[in-house]
Amino acid sequence: MRTDLLAEYWPSIWSGFLITVLLSFVVLSVSTPIAFLLALARQSELAVLRWPAAAYVNVARALPVLIVLYFAFYALPQFGMSLSAFQAATVGLVIASSAYLAEDIRAGLAAVDPGQRHAATALGIPYWRALRRIYLPQAIPIALPPYITRAIIIVKGTALASLVAVNDLTAEAVRAISITYRPYEFLAVAAVLYLVINASLAALQSVAERHIALRYGRVAGGPAGAVQ
């Protein structure tokens, strides 16, 4: 292994790593609340909310992420919406990620016994209060494992941003390879850095699961009402 080359290109590799972390953080931070609202809309009894949400989720999941990225980067300027490479990558990844996350969250909400919703309605408990005090404490432990799994997939998917001129970790590794013709060193380093990000997410899941078990007495990923 040519450690001298790694040392020479390390500043650019590290810069790409930080951009990947930032892009992942922004995409997850924006996608999660959108996905939550989509999940609620898909659970709604109002067709005016349910149908548009279902259409968005189904269309966004049907389109290749790369097509969405290319559209945001190349096509939107034709409509007067000129975005930077980072902004275009964020828009494209948020559109795709929010649709997938919405289904993970919806699955957690759907696992809550419907009888509890009827009981809350019968008792006159406002929907948003019931959501916060009754439904979410049961849905979060169920939705957490698939949510973290999806987050890891999203982090890996940020590598596609390199194809729309974002100088992320993948882009910097490929650039170093094209100059040095030493793929092993730079691909190995990139793989380790991606592993660091995703291992951190897995560790965060473990911490969150312990917190959920202590606070709600439920095992993350188990059925609603499961106790530790």
N, C-alpha and C positions, 0 to 999 in steps of 0.2 A: 504493500500500500504506500502510495506517494504522500506522505504526511506533509511534505513541503508544499505540494499543490493545495492540499486541504487548508493549510495555514494561509496561503496566498488568497484563496477564494472564500475563506471563512466569513469575512465582513459582509460580502454580498449574500452568502447563504443565510447568515444570521438575519440580515435585513429581510430576506424573503420569508424566513420563518416568522418574524414579527408581523409581517403583512398577512400571512396565513392565519395567525392567531387573531389579529384584528378583524379580518374578513369573517372568520368563523364566529367570533363574538357578536359582530354586528348582525350577521344573518340570523343567528339564533335569537338574539334580543328582539329583532323586528318580527321574525316569523312566529315566535311563540304566542304573543298576544293576538296576532291575526288568526293563528290556528285555533286558539281558544274561542274566539268569537265565531269562527266558522263552525267549530264543533257544537257550540250552543245553538247556532242557527240551524244546523242539520238535525238537532234534537227538538227544535221548536215545533209546536203544533200549527204554527202559522205558515201556510204555503208560500206566502210572499217572502218569507225569510228562508224557508227550507229549500225551495227549488233553486234560487240563485246560488246558494252556498253549495248545493250538490253539483250544480253545473260547473262552478269554479273548480271544485275539488277534482271532479272527474276529468275535466279538460286539462288541468295543470298536471295531473298524474299521467295522462296519456301522451303528453308531449315530451320528447327527449330534452333533457336539461340543456344540452349543448345548443339545440335549436332556439330555446328561450334566451340563452346568453347571446347568441349571434343576433337575434332580433333586437334585444336591448342595446347592443353595441353598434350594430350596423344599420338597422332599419329605423329605429326611433329618430335619428337625426333627420330622416326624410320628412318627418312630421313636426320638425322644429324643436325636438327634444334632444339636445346634444348632451350626452353624459360622458363623464370621464370613464376610463377603463374600470376603475374600482367601483364607481357608482353603477355602471352597467352590470358588472358581475354581481353586485349586491342585489339589484333589482331582479335579475334572472334567477339567482339562487333563492331569494325570498319567495318568489312566485311558486317555484317548485317545492321548496321546503315546507312552506306553510300548508300546502295541500296534504302532504304526507303526515305532518305533525297533527293536523286536524283530525285525521282518522285515528291516530294513536290516542289522542285525548278523548275523542268521541267514544272509543271502545271502553275507556275507563268510566265515562259517564253512563254508558249503556249498561255496564255491569251492576250498577246500583239498582237495588230492588225497586221496580216502578211503584210498588205499593207505598213506598215512603213518600213519593211525590204526591200521590193521592191523599195520603194522610196529612201532609203539610198543607195541601190545599183545603182540606176539610177543616183543619184547625185555624185557617185564616192566616197562615204564615206567609209573608210576602216572598215572591219567587227569589229575589236576589239574596234575601236573608237565608232562605232555605238552601240556596245554592252554596252559600258561604259556610253555613253551620252544619248542614246535613249531607249534601251531595258530595262536595269537594273533599271533605275528610275521608270519604270512602273511595272516591274515584282516583285521588292522587296516588295512593299506594299501588293501585292496579296499573295506572298509566305510566308510572315512573320508569320501570325497566324498558318498555318499548320506546319511551321518549329518549332515554339516554342512548339506546341502540341507534335510534334515528339520528341523534345528534352526532354520533361517531360517523355515521354514513355521510352526513352533511359535511363534516370536517374533511373527510376524504374527497368528497365531491368538489371542494373548493379548488382542487387541482385543475379543474376545467377552466378556472379563471385565467390560467396561464395562456389559454388559446384566444383570449380577448385582450391581450397585452397587459395583464396585471403581473407585476414582477413578484409573484409569490414564491414560495419555497420550490415548487416544481419548476417554475420558469427559470429561477436562478440555477438550479441544479442542471437543467438541460443546457442552459447557456454555458456553464462551466465545462460540461461534457463536449459541447461543440467546439470549444477552443482547445481543450487539452486532449481530447480523445481518450479520456480515462473514465469510462462510465461506472466502473465498480465503486470507486471511492465516493463519488458524489451521490450516486443512487443509494448507497449504504447509509450515508450521513442523512440524506433526505428521509429515508425509511425510519431511521432512529428518531428523528425529530417529529415525524408524524406519530410515531409510537408514543412519544412523550406527551403529546397533546391528548391522544385518545386514552392513554393510561390515566391521565389526570381526570378525564371525564368519568372513567370507570371508578376511580377512587372517590370522586364526588358522589357517584351513585351509591357507593357503600355507606358514605357518611349520611346521605339523605335517607337511606333505608333504615339506618340505626335511629335517626331522629324521628322518623315516622313511627317506628316500633315503640319508641319511648313515649311519644306524644299521643298517638292514636291507638296504640296497642294492636297494630295490624302489621302483617308481613307484606312488604312491597311485592307486587306481582301476584299476590294471592287473591282469592275471591273476596268480594265485599263482606266484611264481618269476620274475616279470618283473624285469629289472634295468635300472638307469639307465645 
